[in-house]
Amino acid sequence: MAKLYDIARVVRSKNSGPFTLTLDLLFEDEDCWRQVSNKLTKEMVASAYKVKPEDVLDIIAYKPALAVKINMRRRIPSGHPGDMDVYGAQQHIPLALIELDIDCTGGKL
């Protein structure tokens, strides 16, 4: 088992509009990227964020950048009263803590 935090070079989040959030995983190693791309599901992401799987709109594997992009609905629109992260830049930790049954280090020691 490996946490995404331990194998991804970058784990980040940002707004992709006022109603959606984008989560990015970037890898140094193609094997790790491939394993994550094949195992990460909308249900896993939904469980980590305590949302419905249909709120996870896309999981896109992009080989040229060894990246995985996840788009999901924001619980609260950006800038709406009660929104504590207008830019969506602090929403990546639940993703980083997801554990997958894969065998790779992502180039990290």
C-alpha positions in Angstrom: 0.0 0.0 0.0 1.2 3.5 -0.8 -0.2 6.9 -0.1 -0.4 9.2 -3.0 1.6 11.8 -1.0 4.5 9.4 -0.9 4.6 8.6 -4.6 3.5 11.7 -6.4 6.0 14.5 -7.1 3.2 17.0 -6.9 -0.3 16.9 -5.3 -2.2 20.1 -5.6 -5.6 21.6 -5.9 -7.1 24.8 -7.5 -10.3 26.2 -8.7 -11.4 25.4 -12.2 -14.3 27.8 -12.0 -16.5 28.9 -9.1 -18.3 25.6 -8.9 -15.6 23.1 -9.6 -12.2 22.1 -8.1 -9.3 20.5 -9.9 -6.9 18.2 -8.2 -3.6 17.3 -9.8 -1.2 14.4 -9.3 2.2 14.6 -11.1 4.6 11.8 -11.2 8.3 11.4 -12.1 8.0 7.7 -12.9 5.8 6.3 -15.8 5.2 3.0 -13.9 3.8 4.8 -10.9 1.7 7.1 -13.1 0.3 4.0 -14.9 -0.5 2.1 -11.7 -2.2 5.1 -10.1 -4.1 5.8 -13.4 -5.4 2.2 -13.5 -6.4 2.0 -9.8 -7.7 5.4 -8.7 -11.5 5.5 -9.0 -14.2 8.1 -8.5 -15.5 6.1 -5.6 -12.1 6.4 -3.8 -11.9 10.1 -4.3 -15.5 10.5 -3.3 -14.9 8.6 -0.1 -11.8 10.7 0.7 -13.8 13.9 0.3 -17.0 12.5 1.8 -19.0 13.4 -1.3 -21.1 11.3 -3.7 -19.3 9.6 -6.5 -21.3 11.6 -9.0 -19.7 14.8 -7.6 -16.3 13.5 -8.9 -16.8 14.6 -12.5 -13.6 13.3 -14.2 -10.4 11.4 -13.6 -8.2 12.1 -16.5 -4.8 10.4 -17.1 -2.5 12.5 -19.2 0.6 10.5 -20.2 2.7 13.4 -21.8 2.9 15.0 -18.4 2.6 11.8 -16.3 -0.3 13.5 -14.7 -3.7 12.6 -13.3 -6.3 15.4 -13.2 -9.5 15.1 -11.1 -12.4 17.5 -11.5 -15.0 17.6 -8.8 -17.9 19.8 -7.7 -17.2 22.3 -4.9 -19.4 21.9 -1.9 -19.7 25.7 -1.6 -19.1 28.0 -4.6 -15.9 30.0 -4.6 -16.4 33.3 -2.7 -19.8 32.3 -1.3 -20.4 32.9 2.4 -19.0 30.0 4.3 -16.3 29.3 1.7 -13.0 29.1 3.5 -10.7 28.5 0.5 -11.6 30.9 -2.3 -8.8 29.7 -4.6 -9.3 26.0 -3.8 -5.6 25.8 -3.1 -5.9 23.9 0.2 -8.1 21.0 -0.8 -5.5 18.4 -1.8 -4.8 16.7 1.5 -7.6 14.1 1.4 -6.4 13.1 -2.1 -2.8 12.9 -0.9 -3.8 10.5 1.9 -5.5 8.0 -0.4 -3.8 4.6 -0.2 -3.5 2.4 -3.2 -2.3 -1.2 -3.4 0.5 -0.5 -5.8 4.3 -1.1 -5.7 6.2 2.0 -6.6 8.1 4.8 -4.9 7.6 7.5 -7.5 11.3 8.1 -7.8 11.4 9.1 -4.1 13.7 7.4 -1.6 
